[in-house]
Amino acid sequence: MTQKRPLAGRRTALLARAYIIQQIRKFFIEGGYLEVETPLRIPAPPPESHIDAVAADGWFLHTSPELCMKRLLAAGFDRLFQICRCWRSGERGAFHLPEFTMLEWYRSETDYLGLMDDCEELVRSVVSGLGWNGRIAYRGRALDINGAWERISVREAYRRFGGISMEQAMAEDCFDEVMVNAIEPMLGLDRPVFIYDYPAERGALARLKNGDPSVAERFELYIGGVEIANAFSELIDADEQRARFVQEASYRESASKVPYPSPEKFLEELPNMPASAGIALGVDRLVMVLLGKESIDDVVTFTPEEL
């Protein structure tokens, strides 16, 4: 159980949070993105192995607006963003809430490398708007936002910090354990870092990399050892996507997890989706890191325990 924090003591953080969200919205509107709202309650979430949706009157509260936003891409909308509430069952900790705020954006005719550039521009714009001259302080360290951000592959991260190769970690079924315990705490301590090219098995909705199908075109952004965002070059092959969904659904069944219906309308429209890339960024975590807070509880109006 997390320690209770007086609501009045969050006033400064909540004022800053509001400003940060306003700056995020301004960045995308000025960049020609359409702000959209998609339903929060959906009939079929993606059958991801390690993310559990919350049931809601026979349907589910979305864990991400991803499927609906991709359907909009397939319908011809080329630049989209959304700031919305999302829900994930059983997630609670210093960096996790079961209900949280997500920023997602998608654009056509780009890939995950283009979204790395977007991330840099977005965070620099927000930090500049806060008047911090390109530097933030987190966990006693100064992080340079305006300098060059680091980009390292997952294979390289395992070589540097994991004490085991990426391939060996996958073979021994300890990839997530090594990532969380050994690698993540070392990422982005002096400047933000993108860790990219995840094993193909960890790229559920990402396309595989040309020339190296053992990895998926996926990256995560870390600042101060905290995961802030997760992005893909989007998979637009409906047959391959269906096969991956079947595989994920089989895993859920073997783990005695709640089964989900297949998202058939998404799969039907996927062939119309152009080459594109999309990203999910945790707004609560970004605010937490920018403000130098130790817990996500310090930057939200109410925690679940206070309701």
Backbone as numpy.savetxt, mean C-alpha at the origin, in Angstrom:
# Nx Ny Nz CAx CAy CAz Cx Cy Cz
-2.85 -4.49 24.28 -3.70 -3.30 24.28 -2.81 -2.05 24.28
-3.11 -1.12 23.38 -2.32 0.09 23.32 -2.72 1.05 24.44
-1.78 1.89 24.85 -2.03 2.84 25.92 -3.00 3.92 25.45
-3.95 4.30 26.32 -4.90 5.33 25.97 -4.21 6.69 25.90
-4.60 7.49 24.91 -4.04 8.82 24.74 -5.18 9.83 24.78
-5.08 10.87 25.58 -6.16 11.85 25.68 -6.46 12.47 24.32
-7.75 12.58 24.00 -8.14 13.13 22.70 -7.64 14.55 22.53
-7.73 15.36 23.58 -7.31 16.76 23.47 -5.83 16.88 23.13
-5.04 15.89 23.53 -3.61 15.92 23.26 -3.26 15.69 21.80
-4.24 15.29 21.01 -3.98 15.04 19.58 -4.32 16.25 18.71
-4.70 17.34 19.31 -5.17 18.48 18.52 -4.16 18.91 17.47
-2.90 19.09 17.89 -1.88 19.54 16.94 -1.68 18.53 15.81
-1.67 17.24 16.17 -1.48 16.21 15.16 -2.66 16.17 14.19
-3.88 16.35 14.71 -5.05 16.29 13.84 -5.13 17.50 12.92
-4.70 18.65 13.39 -4.63 19.82 12.51 -3.63 19.58 11.39
-2.47 19.01 11.75 -1.46 18.71 10.73 -1.96 17.64 9.77
-2.66 16.65 10.30 -3.21 15.60 9.44 -4.15 16.19 8.39
-5.04 17.07 8.83 -5.98 17.69 7.90 -5.24 18.44 6.80
-4.20 19.15 7.19 -3.43 19.90 6.20 -2.74 18.95 5.22
-2.16 17.85 5.72 -1.49 16.88 4.86 -2.46 16.30 3.84
-3.66 15.94 4.28 -4.65 15.39 3.35 -5.06 16.44 2.32
-5.18 17.69 2.74 -5.49 18.75 1.78 -4.38 18.90 0.75
-3.12 18.78 1.19 -1.99 18.88 0.26 -1.97 17.70 -0.71
-2.30 16.51 -0.20 -2.37 15.33 -1.08 -3.42 15.55 -2.17
-4.59 15.99 -1.76 -5.67 16.22 -2.73 -5.25 17.28 -3.75
-4.64 18.34 -3.31 -4.18 19.42 -4.20 -3.17 18.89 -5.20
-2.24 18.04 -4.75 -1.21 17.48 -5.63 -1.85 16.73 -6.80
-2.83 15.89 -6.51 -3.43 15.08 -7.57 -4.36 15.89 -8.47
-5.09 16.81 -7.91 -5.97 17.63 -8.75 -5.13 18.46 -9.72
-4.05 19.04 -9.22 -3.18 19.82 -10.10 -2.47 18.94 -11.13
-2.33 17.64 -10.83 -1.72 16.72 -11.77 -2.68 16.13 -12.78
-3.92 16.61 -12.80 -4.88 16.16 -13.79 -5.58 14.86 -13.45
-5.57 14.47 -12.18 -6.26 13.25 -11.75 -7.71 13.56 -11.40
-8.57 12.60 -11.68 -9.97 12.68 -11.28 -10.13 12.02 -9.92
-10.70 12.76 -8.97 -11.00 12.15 -7.67 -12.31 11.38 -7.79
-12.30 10.12 -7.34 -13.48 9.28 -7.44 -13.84 8.71 -6.08
-15.09 8.28 -5.98 -15.57 7.55 -4.82 -16.18 6.24 -5.32
-15.74 5.14 -4.78 -16.29 3.86 -5.15 -16.95 3.23 -3.92
-17.84 2.24 -4.11 -18.56 1.67 -2.97 -17.62 1.07 -1.92
-17.99 1.26 -0.66 -17.21 0.70 0.44 -17.61 -0.74 0.73
-18.80 -1.11 0.34 -19.29 -2.48 0.56 -19.41 -3.16 -0.80
-18.71 -4.27 -0.97 -18.63 -4.93 -2.27 -18.95 -6.42 -2.13
-19.37 -7.06 -3.22 -19.73 -8.48 -3.11 -18.56 -9.43 -3.06
-17.39 -9.00 -3.62 -16.28 -9.94 -3.74 -14.94 -9.21 -3.67
-14.24 -9.29 -2.55 -12.89 -8.71 -2.48 -11.89 -9.63 -3.16
-10.70 -9.13 -3.49 -9.66 -10.02 -4.03 -9.35 -11.12 -3.01
-9.20 -12.35 -3.46 -8.96 -13.46 -2.51 -7.50 -13.54 -2.08
-6.99 -12.47 -1.47 -5.59 -12.44 -1.07 -5.37 -13.30 0.17
-4.26 -13.99 0.19 -4.01 -14.99 1.22 -3.96 -14.41 2.63
-3.31 -13.25 2.76 -2.98 -12.76 4.10 -3.79 -11.52 4.49
-4.85 -11.21 3.74 -5.71 -10.08 4.07 -7.14 -10.59 4.21
-7.75 -10.31 5.35 -9.10 -10.80 5.63 -10.08 -9.64 5.67
-11.14 -9.76 4.88 -12.16 -8.72 4.81 -13.17 -8.87 5.94
-13.87 -7.79 6.22 -14.92 -7.77 7.24 -16.27 -7.98 6.56
-17.02 -8.97 7.00 -18.34 -9.24 6.42 -19.30 -8.11 6.76
-20.19 -7.80 5.79 -21.16 -6.72 5.99 -22.45 -7.05 5.25
-23.40 -7.62 5.97 -24.73 -7.90 5.44 -24.67 -8.75 4.16
-23.88 -9.81 4.20 -23.78 -10.72 3.07 -22.72 -10.36 2.07
-22.22 -9.12 2.10 -21.11 -8.69 1.25 -19.91 -8.45 2.16
-18.98 -7.58 1.73 -17.78 -7.32 2.51 -17.43 -5.84 2.43
-16.93 -5.29 3.54 -16.31 -3.96 3.50 -14.98 -4.10 2.76
-14.74 -3.19 1.83 -13.55 -3.39 1.00 -12.26 -3.24 1.79
-11.28 -4.05 1.45 -9.95 -3.93 2.03 -9.12 -2.92 1.27
-9.61 -2.54 0.09 -8.96 -1.59 -0.80 -9.96 -1.27 -1.90
-9.93 -0.07 -2.47 -10.82 0.23 -3.61 -10.27 -0.27 -4.94
-9.28 -1.13 -4.90 -8.51 -1.52 -6.08 -9.37 -2.04 -7.23
-10.22 -3.01 -6.98 -10.96 -3.63 -8.08 -11.88 -2.63 -8.78
-12.57 -1.83 -8.01 -13.47 -0.84 -8.62 -12.70 0.22 -9.40
-11.56 0.65 -8.88 -10.79 1.67 -9.58 -10.21 1.11 -10.88
-9.83 -0.15 -10.89 -9.34 -0.76 -12.12 -10.46 -0.89 -13.15
-11.66 -1.15 -12.69 -12.79 -1.19 -13.63 -13.01 0.19 -14.27
-12.75 1.25 -13.52 -12.84 2.59 -14.10 -11.74 2.81 -15.14
-10.53 2.31 -14.86 -9.48 2.37 -15.88 -9.91 1.65 -17.15
-10.51 0.47 -16.98 -10.97 -0.30 -18.12 -12.05 0.43 -18.90
-12.78 1.32 -18.21 -13.85 2.08 -18.86 -13.34 3.35 -19.53
-12.02 3.61 -19.44 -11.46 4.74 -20.17 -10.99 5.91 -19.34
-11.12 5.84 -18.02 -10.59 6.90 -17.16 -9.10 6.66 -16.96
-8.26 7.63 -17.31 -6.82 7.34 -17.37 -6.03 7.78 -16.15
-6.56 8.69 -15.33 -5.86 9.14 -14.12 -6.88 9.29 -13.00
-6.73 8.47 -11.97 -7.72 8.41 -10.89 -7.03 8.44 -9.54
-7.67 9.08 -8.57 -7.21 8.92 -7.18 -8.40 8.90 -6.26
-8.19 8.32 -5.09 -9.24 8.20 -4.09 -8.61 8.17 -2.70
-9.21 8.91 -1.77 -8.85 8.86 -0.35 -10.07 8.31 0.36
-9.95 7.13 0.96 -11.14 6.48 1.50 -10.81 5.64 2.72
-11.87 5.22 3.40 -11.74 4.30 4.52 -11.70 2.88 3.99
-10.86 2.05 4.62 -10.76 0.63 4.30 -10.79 -0.17 5.60
-11.09 -1.47 5.48 -11.22 -2.33 6.66 -10.48 -3.63 6.42
-9.79 -4.10 7.45 -9.13 -5.41 7.40 -9.27 -6.07 8.77
-9.79 -7.26 8.75 -10.09 -7.95 9.99 -8.83 -8.37 10.72
-8.84 -8.18 12.05 -7.76 -8.70 12.88 -6.49 -7.89 12.87
-6.48 -6.71 12.25 -5.26 -5.92 12.19 -5.28 -4.85 13.28
-4.37 -4.97 14.23 -4.27 -3.99 15.31 -2.86 -3.99 15.86
-2.27 -2.82 15.98 -0.92 -2.67 16.51 -0.48 -1.24 16.37
0.77 -0.97 16.66 1.28 0.39 16.58 1.15 0.97 15.18
1.24 0.10 14.15 1.16 0.55 12.77 -0.12 0.08 12.07
-1.05 -0.51 12.80 -2.22 -1.11 12.19 -3.50 -0.73 12.91
-4.54 -0.47 12.13 -5.89 -0.31 12.64 -6.83 -1.16 11.78
-7.89 -1.71 12.36 -8.82 -2.48 11.53 -9.61 -1.61 10.56
-9.76 -0.32 10.88 -10.35 0.67 9.96 -9.34 1.78 9.79
-8.99 2.09 8.56 -7.90 3.03 8.32 -8.16 3.82 7.04
-7.32 4.81 6.79 -7.47 5.67 5.61 -6.42 5.32 4.57
-6.90 5.08 3.36 -6.03 4.70 2.25 -6.10 5.76 1.14
-4.95 6.04 0.56 -4.87 6.79 -0.68 -4.50 5.81 -1.78
-5.29 5.75 -2.84 -4.90 4.95 -4.00 -4.94 5.83 -5.24
-3.96 5.64 -6.11 -4.02 6.30 -7.41 -3.55 5.34 -8.50
-4.12 5.56 -9.68 -3.87 4.73 -10.84 -3.70 5.63 -12.06
-2.78 5.24 -12.93 -2.71 5.95 -14.22 -2.29 4.99 -15.31
-2.84 5.24 -16.48 -2.57 4.39 -17.62 -1.26 4.79 -18.29
-0.77 3.89 -19.11 0.44 4.12 -19.91 1.66 4.44 -19.06
1.76 3.76 -17.92 2.98 3.85 -17.11 3.18 2.51 -16.43
4.28 2.39 -15.66 4.55 1.16 -14.92 4.98 1.52 -13.51
5.48 0.53 -12.78 5.81 0.78 -11.38 6.93 1.79 -11.21
7.80 1.91 -12.20 8.87 2.91 -12.12 8.29 4.32 -12.16
7.25 4.51 -12.98 6.58 5.81 -13.02 5.95 6.17 -11.69
5.43 5.17 -10.98 4.81 5.45 -9.68 5.85 5.75 -8.61
7.06 5.22 -8.76 8.13 5.63 -7.85 8.36 7.13 -7.97
8.38 7.64 -9.19 8.54 9.08 -9.40 7.38 9.85 -8.78
6.16 9.34 -8.96 4.99 9.98 -8.35 5.14 10.08 -6.83
5.58 8.98 -6.20 5.74 8.97 -4.74 6.71 10.05 -4.29
7.84 10.14 -4.96 8.84 11.14 -4.59 8.24 12.55 -4.69
7.57 12.82 -5.80 7.01 14.15 -6.00 5.93 14.45 -4.96
5.08 13.46 -4.66 4.00 13.67 -3.70 4.54 13.98 -2.32
5.43 13.14 -1.80 5.92 13.34 -0.44 6.73 14.63 -0.34
7.53 14.92 -1.34 8.28 16.18 -1.32 7.34 17.38 -1.32
6.25 17.28 -2.08 5.29 18.37 -2.13 4.65 18.58 -0.76
4.28 17.49 -0.10 3.66 17.61 1.22 4.64 18.19 2.23
5.87 17.68 2.24 6.87 18.16 3.19 7.19 19.63 2.95
7.27 20.01 1.67 7.51 21.41 1.35 6.36 22.28 1.85
5.13 21.80 1.68 3.97 22.55 2.16 3.95 22.73 3.66
4.55 21.77 4.38 4.65 21.87 5.84 5.76 22.81 6.28
6.60 23.24 5.33 7.67 24.20 5.63 8.87 23.60 6.31
9.19 22.33 6.02 10.26 21.63 6.73 11.56 21.54 5.93
11.66 22.22 4.83 12.91 22.32 4.07 13.49 20.96 3.69
12.61 20.01 3.40 13.07 18.74 2.85 13.63 17.75 3.84
13.45 17.98 5.14 13.96 17.03 6.14 12.88 16.78 7.18
12.81 15.52 7.64 11.92 15.18 8.73 12.72 14.42 9.78
12.19 14.35 10.98 12.84 13.60 12.07 11.92 12.47 12.48
12.48 11.26 12.54 11.68 10.12 12.96 12.56 9.16 13.75
12.11 8.81 14.95 12.81 7.89 15.83 14.27 8.32 16.05
14.44 9.62 16.26 15.76 10.13 16.58 16.71 10.27 15.41
16.23 10.07 14.19 17.08 10.17 13.01 16.51 11.24 12.08
17.40 11.96 11.40 17.00 12.93 10.39 16.94 12.24 9.04
15.81 12.38 8.36 15.64 11.77 7.05 15.60 12.85 5.98
16.39 12.65 4.94 16.47 13.60 3.83 15.42 13.23 2.79
14.43 14.09 2.61 13.36 13.84 1.65 13.71 14.39 0.27
14.42 15.50 0.21 14.70 16.14 -1.07 15.86 15.52 -1.82
16.73 14.78 -1.12 17.85 14.13 -1.80 17.40 12.91 -2.58
18.36 12.20 -3.16 18.04 11.01 -3.96 17.49 9.91 -3.07
16.34 9.35 -3.45 15.77 8.22 -2.72 16.44 6.94 -3.20
16.60 6.00 -2.29 17.26 4.74 -2.63 16.28 3.78 -3.30
16.79 3.00 -4.25 16.01 1.95 -4.91 16.83 0.67 -4.89
16.33 -0.35 -4.19 17.05 -1.61 -4.13 16.08 -2.76 -4.40
16.57 -3.79 -5.05 15.72 -4.95 -5.33 15.54 -5.78 -4.07
14.51 -6.60 -4.07 14.29 -7.49 -2.94 15.47 -8.45 -2.80
15.99 -8.93 -3.93 17.16 -9.81 -3.87 18.32 -9.13 -3.16
18.56 -7.86 -3.49 19.66 -7.13 -2.86 19.39 -6.90 -1.38
18.15 -6.60 -1.03 17.80 -6.40 0.38 18.06 -7.65 1.20
17.75 -8.82 0.63 18.03 -10.07 1.34 19.53 -10.29 1.47
20.28 -9.93 0.45 21.75 -10.08 0.55 22.31 -9.16 1.64
21.80 -7.95 1.71 22.33 -6.98 2.67 21.94 -7.28 4.10
20.65 -7.57 4.29 20.11 -7.58 5.65 19.51 -8.91 6.09
19.21 -9.81 5.17 18.43 -10.98 5.51 19.21 -12.16 6.02
20.50 -12.24 5.69 21.29 -13.40 6.08 20.89 -14.66 5.33
20.15 -14.50 4.25 19.63 -15.61 3.47 19.24 -15.03 2.11
19.28 -15.84 1.07 18.87 -15.33 -0.24 17.35 -15.29 -0.34
16.87 -14.46 -1.24 15.43 -14.39 -1.48 14.88 -15.75 -1.88
15.59 -16.42 -2.77 15.14 -17.72 -3.25 15.10 -18.76 -2.13
16.11 -18.73 -1.26 16.13 -19.68 -0.15 15.00 -19.39 0.83
14.72 -18.10 1.07 13.63 -17.74 1.97 12.29 -18.23 1.44
12.10 -18.14 0.12 10.86 -18.65 -0.47 10.79 -20.17 -0.34
11.90 -20.84 -0.61 11.92 -22.31 -0.56 11.67 -22.82 0.85
12.14 -22.08 1.86 11.98 -22.50 3.25 10.75 -21.90 3.92
9.93 -21.20 3.13 8.68 -20.62 3.61 8.89 -19.68 4.79
9.96 -18.87 4.70 10.21 -17.89 5.77 10.39 -16.49 5.19
9.90 -16.27 3.98 10.08 -14.98 3.32 9.50 -13.84 4.17
8.25 -13.98 4.60 7.61 -12.91 5.35 8.27 -12.69 6.71
8.67 -13.77 7.36 9.31 -13.66 8.67 10.63 -12.90 8.57
11.45 -13.24 7.58 12.74 -12.55 7.41 12.51 -11.09 7.03
11.53 -10.86 6.15 11.26 -9.50 5.72 10.87 -8.62 6.91
9.95 -9.11 7.73 9.43 -8.31 8.85 10.49 -8.12 9.94
11.20 -9.17 10.28 12.10 -9.12 11.44 13.49 -8.60 11.13
14.01 -8.89 9.95 15.40 -8.54 9.65 15.55 -7.40 8.65
14.66 -7.33 7.67 14.87 -6.39 6.57 14.12 -5.08 6.78
12.83 -5.14 7.06 12.05 -3.92 7.18 12.63 -2.90 8.17
13.11 -3.32 9.35 13.64 -2.32 10.29 14.86 -1.57 9.77
15.50 -2.07 8.70 16.71 -1.44 8.17 16.43 -0.55 6.96
15.17 -0.46 6.55 14.85 0.24 5.31 14.45 1.70 5.55
15.05 2.60 4.80 14.64 3.99 4.81 15.00 4.74 6.07
16.12 4.41 6.70 16.47 5.04 7.97 17.04 6.44 7.80
17.69 6.71 6.68 18.28 8.03 6.43 17.61 8.77 5.28
16.95 8.01 4.42 16.21 8.58 3.29 15.20 7.52 2.86
14.11 7.93 2.22 13.13 6.93 1.78 13.76 5.93 0.81
13.21 4.72 0.82 13.74 3.67 -0.05 12.60 2.90 -0.69
12.77 2.60 -1.97 11.87 1.70 -2.68 12.54 0.32 -2.75
11.82 -0.69 -2.31 12.30 -2.06 -2.44 11.40 -2.71 -3.50
12.01 -3.25 -4.56 11.22 -3.62 -5.74 11.60 -5.01 -6.26
10.77 -5.49 -7.18 10.90 -6.81 -7.81 10.75 -7.93 -6.77
9.51 -8.10 -6.32 9.17 -9.14 -5.36 9.07 -10.50 -6.05
9.25 -11.59 -5.31 9.05 -12.91 -5.92 7.68 -12.98 -6.60
7.61 -13.68 -7.71 6.36 -13.78 -8.45 5.22 -14.24 -7.56
5.52 -15.10 -6.60 4.48 -15.62 -5.70 3.93 -14.54 -4.76
4.62 -13.40 -4.66 4.17 -12.31 -3.79 3.65 -11.12 -4.61
3.21 -11.38 -5.82 2.69 -10.32 -6.68 1.32 -10.64 -7.20
0.34 -10.79 -6.31 -0.98 -11.36 -6.67 -1.65 -10.64 -7.83
-1.57 -9.31 -7.89 -2.23 -8.57 -8.97 -1.22 -7.80 -9.82
0.04 -8.17 -9.73 1.10 -7.49 -10.49 1.54 -8.32 -11.68
1.96 -7.65 -12.74 2.48 -8.38 -13.89 3.91 -8.83 -13.61
4.30 -9.92 -14.25 5.65 -10.42 -14.10 6.61 -9.58 -14.94
7.86 -9.56 -14.52 8.83 -8.69 -15.16 9.33 -9.28 -16.47
9.35 -8.46 -17.50 9.90 -8.90 -18.78 11.37 -9.26 -18.61
11.72 -10.45 -19.06 13.11 -10.89 -18.96 13.43 -11.62 -17.68
12.55 -11.53 -16.67 12.78 -12.25 -15.41 11.44 -12.58 -14.78
10.73 -13.59 -15.29 9.41 -13.92 -14.76 9.43 -14.50 -13.35
10.61 -14.64 -12.75 10.66 -15.10 -11.36 10.25 -14.00 -10.39
10.17 -12.76 -10.88 9.79 -11.64 -10.01 8.64 -10.86 -10.64
7.89 -10.17 -9.78 6.78 -9.33 -10.21 7.18 -7.87 -10.11
6.60 -7.05 -11.00 6.88 -5.61 -11.01 6.07 -4.94 -9.89
6.56 -5.12 -8.70 5.93 -4.61 -7.49 6.98 -3.91 -6.65
6.60 -2.81 -5.99 7.51 -2.19 -5.03 6.76 -1.78 -3.79
7.51 -1.62 -2.72 6.99 -1.01 -1.50 7.90 0.16 -1.13
7.30 1.19 -0.58 8.02 2.37 -0.11 8.15 2.31 1.40
9.38 2.52 1.89 9.65 2.56 3.32 10.27 3.91 3.70
9.78 4.45 4.79 10.37 5.66 5.37 10.56 5.40 6.86
11.80 5.50 7.33 12.08 5.28 8.74 11.77 3.88 9.22
11.92 2.87 8.35 11.65 1.50 8.72 10.18 1.13 8.69
9.32 2.02 8.22 7.88 1.80 8.18 7.42 1.69 6.74
6.66 0.64 6.43 6.08 0.51 5.10 4.99 1.56 4.92
5.10 2.33 3.85 4.15 3.42 3.60 3.24 3.10 2.42
3.76 2.44 1.38 2.98 2.23 0.17 3.37 0.92 -0.50
2.44 0.40 -1.31 2.61 -0.84 -2.05 2.08 -0.61 -3.45
2.86 -0.93 -4.49 2.49 -0.58 -5.86 2.80 -1.71 -6.83
2.08 -1.69 -7.97 2.26 -2.70 -9.02 2.27 -2.06 -10.40
2.99 -2.68 -11.33 2.60 -2.61 -12.73 1.46 -3.61 -12.86
0.32 -3.17 -13.34 -0.88 -3.98 -13.24 -0.90 -5.16 -14.21
-1.34 -6.29 -13.70 -1.58 -7.46 -14.53 -2.90 -7.24 -15.28
-2.87 -7.34 -16.61 -4.10 -7.12 -17.39 -4.47 -8.35 -18.22
-3.82 -9.46 -17.96 -4.16 -10.73 -18.59 -5.22 -11.41 -17.72
-6.46 -11.45 -18.20 -7.57 -11.95 -17.39 -7.42 -13.43 -17.05
-6.90 -14.22 -17.99 -6.74 -15.66 -17.73 -5.71 -15.90 -16.64
-4.58 -15.17 -16.72 -3.56 -15.32 -15.69 -4.06 -14.82 -14.34
-4.81 -13.71 -14.37 -5.34 -13.19 -13.11 -6.32 -14.17 -12.48
-7.16 -14.78 -13.29 -8.10 -15.77 -12.77 -7.35 -16.94 -12.14
-6.29 -17.40 -12.81 -5.52 -18.52 -12.27 -4.89 -18.15 -10.93
-4.43 -16.91 -10.80 -3.84 -16.49 -9.52 -4.91 -16.40 -8.44
-6.09 -15.92 -8.79 -7.17 -15.85 -7.82 -7.54 -17.24 -7.34
-7.58 -18.21 -8.26 -7.90 -19.59 -7.88 -6.85 -20.12 -6.91
-5.59 -19.80 -7.19 -4.51 -20.24 -6.31 -4.64 -19.62 -4.92
-4.93 -18.32 -4.87 -5.10 -17.65 -3.59 -6.31 -18.20 -2.84
-7.39 -18.45 -3.57 -8.59 -19.01 -2.94 -8.32 -20.39 -2.37
-7.50 -21.18 -3.08 -7.14 -22.51 -2.59 -6.35 -22.41 -1.30
-5.45 -21.43 -1.23 -4.68 -21.24 0.00 -5.60 -20.86 1.15
-6.55 -19.95 0.87 -7.47 -19.54 1.92 -8.25 -20.73 2.45
-8.69 -21.60 1.54 -9.43 -22.78 1.95 -8.57 -23.70 2.80
-7.31 -23.90 2.40 -6.42 -24.78 3.16 -6.12 -24.23 4.54
-6.18 -22.91 4.68 -5.93 -22.26 5.97 -7.21 -22.04 6.77
-8.31 -22.60 6.29 -9.61 -22.48 6.96 -10.07 -21.03 7.10
-9.73 -20.22 6.10 -10.16 -18.83 6.07 -11.50 -18.71 5.36
-12.20 -17.61 5.60 -13.49 -17.38 4.96 -13.32 -17.33 3.45
-14.08 -18.12 2.70 -13.98 -18.07 1.23 -14.70 -16.84 0.69
-14.21 -16.32 -0.44 -14.83 -15.18 -1.10 -15.38 -15.60 -2.45
-16.48 -15.00 -2.91 -16.92 -15.22 -4.28 -15.86 -14.69 -5.26
-15.84 -15.22 -6.45 -14.93 -14.73 -7.47 -15.41 -13.36 -7.97
-14.52 -12.38 -8.11 -14.92 -11.05 -8.62 -15.10 -11.08 -10.13
-16.19 -11.67 -10.59 -16.39 -11.94 -12.00 -16.49 -10.67 -12.85
-17.16 -9.64 -12.37 -17.29 -8.44 -13.19 -15.92 -7.79 -13.43
-15.07 -7.82 -12.42 -13.71 -7.31 -12.59 -12.97 -8.14 -13.64
-13.05 -9.45 -13.55 -12.35 -10.31 -14.51 -12.89 -10.14 -15.92
-14.18 -9.93 -16.04 -14.77 -9.73 -17.37 -14.28 -8.44 -18.02
-14.06 -7.41 -17.23 -13.68 -6.11 -17.77 -12.17 -5.92 -17.86
-11.42 -6.79 -17.22 -9.96 -6.64 -17.19 -9.32 -6.57 -18.57
-9.77 -7.34 -19.60 -9.15 -7.23 -20.91 -9.22 -5.83 -21.53
-10.16 -4.99 -21.05 -10.28 -3.62 -21.57 -9.35 -2.64 -20.88
-8.66 -3.10 -19.86 -7.80 -2.21 -19.09 -6.49 -1.97 -19.83
-6.06 -0.72 -19.99 -4.80 -0.45 -20.68 -3.61 -0.77 -19.78
-2.44 -0.82 -20.37 -1.22 -0.94 -19.58 -1.20 0.21 -18.57
-1.01 -0.12 -17.31 -1.16 0.89 -16.26 -0.48 0.43 -14.99
-0.48 1.31 -14.00 0.11 0.99 -12.70 -0.73 1.64 -11.62
-0.74 1.01 -10.44 -1.53 1.53 -9.33 -0.82 1.35 -8.02
-1.22 2.15 -7.04 -0.52 2.16 -5.76 -1.49 2.43 -4.62
-1.25 1.79 -3.49 -1.99 2.03 -2.26 -1.04 2.60 -1.22
-1.38 3.76 -0.66 -0.52 4.43 0.32 -1.32 4.63 1.60
-0.75 4.19 2.73 -1.41 4.32 4.01 -1.29 5.74 4.54
-2.41 6.47 4.52 -2.39 7.87 4.94 -2.04 8.00 6.42
-2.61 7.14 7.26 -2.33 7.22 8.69 -0.83 7.03 8.96
-0.24 6.06 8.29 1.20 5.81 8.49 2.04 6.97 7.99
1.68 7.52 6.84 2.45 8.66 6.32 2.39 9.82 7.30
1.20 10.13 7.81 1.07 11.22 8.78 1.88 10.91 10.03
1.81 9.68 10.51 2.55 9.27 11.70 4.05 9.53 11.54
4.60 9.10 10.40 6.04 9.27 10.18 6.40 10.74 9.99
5.62 11.47 9.21 5.93 12.87 8.97 5.91 13.67 10.27
5.03 13.30 11.19 4.92 14.03 12.45 5.80 13.46 13.55
6.57 12.40 13.24 7.49 11.83 14.21 6.82 11.10 15.34
5.65 10.51 15.11 4.92 9.80 16.14 5.29 8.32 16.15
5.20 7.71 17.33 5.57 6.31 17.48 4.43 5.36 17.15
3.19 5.84 17.22 2.04 4.97 17.01 1.02 5.66 16.13
0.33 4.85 15.35 -0.75 5.35 14.51 -1.89 5.93 15.36
-1.97 5.49 16.62 -3.00 5.99 17.53 -2.89 7.50 17.74
-1.68 8.05 17.57 -1.45 9.46 17.85 -1.95 10.38 16.75
-2.39 9.82 15.60 -2.74 10.68 14.47 -4.14 10.40 13.94
-4.96 9.70 14.73 -6.35 9.46 14.34 -7.27 10.04 15.41
-8.52 10.30 15.02 -9.44 10.92 15.99 -9.80 9.94 17.11
-10.15 8.72 16.76 -10.53 7.73 17.75 -9.91 6.39 17.39
-9.38 5.71 18.38 -8.96 4.33 18.20 -10.16 3.43 18.48
-10.10 2.16 18.07 -11.24 1.26 18.35 -11.53 1.15 19.85
-10.49 1.20 20.68 -10.68 1.03 22.11 -11.38 2.23 22.74
-11.41 3.36 22.05 -12.02 4.56 22.61 -13.49 4.72 22.22
-13.98 3.82 21.41 -15.36 3.94 20.93 -16.34 3.23 21.87
